[in-house]
Amino acid sequence: MRNIKFTIEYDGTNYVGWQTQPTGPSIQHTLEQGLKQLLQEDVQLIGAGRTDSGVHARGQVANGKTRSGLQPEAIRKGLNALIPDDIVILAAEEVPDSFHARYSARERFYRYNLSLVPTALERRISWYVGGYMLDPEAMDACAAQIVGEHDFSSYCKSEYRGDNFLCTVKSSAWIREPSKLLFEISSNRFLHGMVRALVGTMVEVGRGHRPFEEFKGILEARDRRKAGMAAPARGLFLERVVY
């Protein structure tokens, strides 16, 4: 068996997320069906991040094992010819049998795209927050608070069934552009819904709906009910994964 690593870009608008679900089309299932057609065998893919419904990726990573002798570049080209054009295989390479897209990852980078002006071209990949004056400095201060190892149970979906809520955030910052605010964060791991909950809460602080002083208290409370709304999925991108 050969272990093939894929780097994948996708527009998540029309999908229920990375993971195969009974409720609609997923990125994982779409790719696995394409590989079955191409290689004439079932290939189970493991993704580095289980992106939610509507979330996008510029650098998702997955691996799967195959008996096929087809070269990785031929697999990449063949798979791209079979899958919808809102998913693209950017790269394919053979990796050691021990490589695991999820467990071998050391760091993941996400970006959230806030639009400060109405946009037609980016309406499916950004959250338009017009009508409110945001305080970028207050949002910067919030972002700085979460660097380091913390329990993020206040910022994950309430139905999360894991027993480990600790994440080590290595970088967290808001980037200012003329018509946008971009939130960039990297961590060794992320909880289900974590980035969207962080962004939604920081936007509430930026709008003046919450004082900055409350933000650190939410983190320490370890209670999802204390945090703000989850930002819409459409503005979130899995940018890259580091191994």
C-alpha positions in Angstrom: 0.0 0.0 0.0 1.2 3.5 -0.9 0.4 6.5 1.2 -0.5 9.6 -0.8 -0.6 13.1 0.6 -2.9 15.7 -1.1 -3.0 19.4 -0.7 -6.4 20.7 -1.5 -8.1 24.1 -2.2 -11.9 24.4 -2.1 -14.9 26.7 -1.9 -17.0 25.2 0.9 -20.2 27.1 0.0 -22.0 24.1 -1.5 -20.7 21.5 1.0 -21.7 20.3 4.5 -18.0 20.5 5.5 -15.0 18.3 5.1 -16.3 15.2 6.8 -18.8 12.8 5.2 -22.3 13.4 6.5 -25.7 12.0 5.7 -27.2 15.5 5.3 -25.5 16.5 2.1 -22.3 16.5 -0.1 -19.0 16.8 1.7 -15.5 17.5 0.5 -14.2 14.1 1.8 -17.0 12.1 0.1 -16.6 13.9 -3.2 -12.9 13.2 -3.3 -13.3 9.6 -2.3 -15.8 9.0 -5.0 -13.5 10.6 -7.5 -10.6 8.4 -6.4 -12.8 5.3 -6.6 -13.6 6.1 -10.2 -10.0 6.9 -11.0 -8.2 4.1 -9.2 -11.0 1.4 -9.2 -10.7 0.9 -5.4 -12.0 2.5 -2.2 -9.6 5.0 -0.7 -10.4 6.5 2.7 -9.1 10.0 3.1 -8.0 11.5 6.4 -8.1 15.3 6.6 -5.9 17.6 8.7 -8.9 19.7 9.7 -12.6 19.0 9.8 -13.8 22.3 8.4 -17.5 23.1 9.0 -20.3 23.5 6.5 -19.5 26.6 4.3 -15.9 26.9 5.4 -13.2 27.2 2.7 -9.6 26.0 2.4 -6.6 27.2 0.5 -4.3 24.5 2.0 -6.3 21.6 3.4 -4.2 18.4 3.6 -5.4 14.8 3.4 -3.8 11.4 3.0 -5.1 8.1 1.8 -3.6 4.7 1.0 -3.8 3.0 -2.4 -2.6 -0.2 -4.1 -2.5 1.7 -7.4 0.9 2.1 -9.2 -0.3 5.4 -10.8 2.2 8.2 -10.1 1.1 11.0 -7.7 1.1 13.7 -10.4 -1.1 11.5 -12.6 -3.5 10.9 -9.7 -3.6 14.7 -9.1 -4.5 15.4 -12.8 -6.9 12.6 -13.1 -8.7 13.5 -9.9 -9.0 17.1 -10.9 -10.7 16.0 -14.1 -13.3 14.1 -12.2 -14.3 16.4 -9.3 -16.4 19.6 -9.4 -14.5 22.8 -10.2 -15.0 24.2 -6.7 -12.5 21.7 -5.4 -8.9 21.6 -6.8 -6.0 19.2 -5.9 -3.0 21.5 -5.7 -0.4 18.8 -5.1 -0.1 15.1 -4.6 3.0 13.2 -3.3 3.9 9.8 -1.9 4.8 10.0 1.8 5.9 7.5 4.4 3.4 5.0 5.7 3.6 6.7 9.2 2.3 10.1 7.8 -1.1 11.0 9.1 -2.7 14.2 7.9 -4.3 15.0 11.3 -2.0 13.6 13.9 1.3 14.4 12.2 0.4 18.1 11.9 2.3 20.5 14.1 0.5 23.7 13.3 -2.6 24.9 11.5 -3.2 28.4 10.2 -6.7 29.9 9.7 -7.8 33.3 8.4 -11.2 35.0 8.8 -12.2 37.7 6.3 -14.3 40.6 7.5 -15.6 43.1 4.8 -16.1 46.7 5.9 -17.9 47.6 2.7 -20.6 45.8 0.6 -19.0 43.4 -1.9 -20.6 41.5 -4.7 -17.5 39.5 -5.7 -16.6 38.4 -2.2 -20.0 38.0 -0.7 -19.5 34.2 -0.5 -16.1 34.4 1.2 -16.5 37.2 3.7 -18.7 38.6 6.5 -19.9 42.1 5.7 -20.1 43.9 9.1 -21.3 47.3 7.7 -23.5 49.5 9.7 -21.2 49.4 12.7 -18.1 51.3 13.6 -15.5 48.8 14.8 -12.7 49.5 17.2 -9.7 47.7 15.7 -7.5 48.4 18.7 -9.9 46.7 21.1 -10.0 43.8 18.7 -6.2 43.7 18.6 -6.1 43.6 22.4 -8.5 40.7 22.4 -6.4 38.8 19.9 -3.3 39.2 22.0 -5.0 37.7 25.0 -5.4 34.3 23.5 -1.7 33.7 22.6 -0.3 30.8 24.6 -1.8 27.6 26.0 -5.4 28.1 27.2 -8.6 26.1 27.8 -10.9 27.1 25.0 -14.0 25.4 26.1 -15.8 28.8 26.1 -15.1 29.1 22.4 -16.1 25.7 21.0 -19.5 24.3 20.0 -21.5 23.1 23.0 -22.0 19.6 21.4 -18.2 19.1 21.2 -17.6 15.6 22.7 -13.8 15.8 23.3 -12.3 15.8 26.7 -9.2 18.0 25.9 -9.9 21.7 25.5 -6.3 22.9 25.7 -4.8 24.6 22.6 -1.5 26.4 22.2 -2.1 29.5 20.1 1.2 30.5 18.5 0.0 33.7 16.8 -3.2 35.7 16.8 -3.6 39.1 15.1 -6.0 41.4 13.2 -4.6 42.7 9.8 -6.0 46.0 8.6 -6.7 46.6 4.9 -8.6 49.6 3.4 -11.9 47.7 3.1 -11.2 44.7 5.3 -10.1 43.3 8.6 -8.4 39.9 8.5 -8.0 37.8 11.6 -5.1 35.4 11.4 -4.5 32.7 13.9 -2.2 29.7 14.2 -2.3 26.9 16.8 -1.2 23.3 17.3 -4.9 22.3 17.3 -8.4 23.9 17.1 -11.6 22.9 18.7 -14.9 22.5 16.8 -16.2 26.0 16.0 -13.3 27.8 17.9 -12.2 30.4 15.3 -15.8 31.4 14.5 -16.7 31.8 18.1 -13.5 33.9 18.8 -14.2 36.1 15.8 -17.9 36.6 16.7 -17.0 37.6 20.2 -14.2 40.0 19.2 -16.5 41.7 16.7 -19.0 42.2 19.6 -16.1 43.9 21.5 -15.2 45.9 18.5 -18.8 47.1 18.1 -18.8 48.2 21.8 -21.4 45.6 22.7 -19.0 44.1 25.2 -16.2 45.7 27.2 -12.7 44.5 26.4 -12.2 43.6 30.1 -14.9 41.0 29.7 -13.0 39.1 27.0 -10.4 37.5 29.2 -13.1 36.6 31.7 -15.0 34.7 29.0 -11.9 32.6 28.3 -11.4 31.8 32.0 -15.1 31.0 32.5 -14.9 27.8 30.4 -18.5 28.2 29.5 -19.7 28.6 25.8 -22.8 30.5 27.0 -20.5 33.4 28.1 -19.0 34.0 24.6 -20.6 35.7 21.7 -22.2 34.5 18.5 -20.3 32.4 16.0 -19.2 34.4 13.0 -20.7 33.1 9.7 -18.8 30.2 8.2 -18.4 31.8 4.8 -15.6 34.1 6.0 -13.3 31.4 7.3 -10.4 29.7 5.5 -8.0 26.9 6.4 -4.9 28.5 5.0 -2.2 25.9 5.5 -1.0 23.1 7.7 2.6 22.6 8.9 4.3 19.2 9.4 
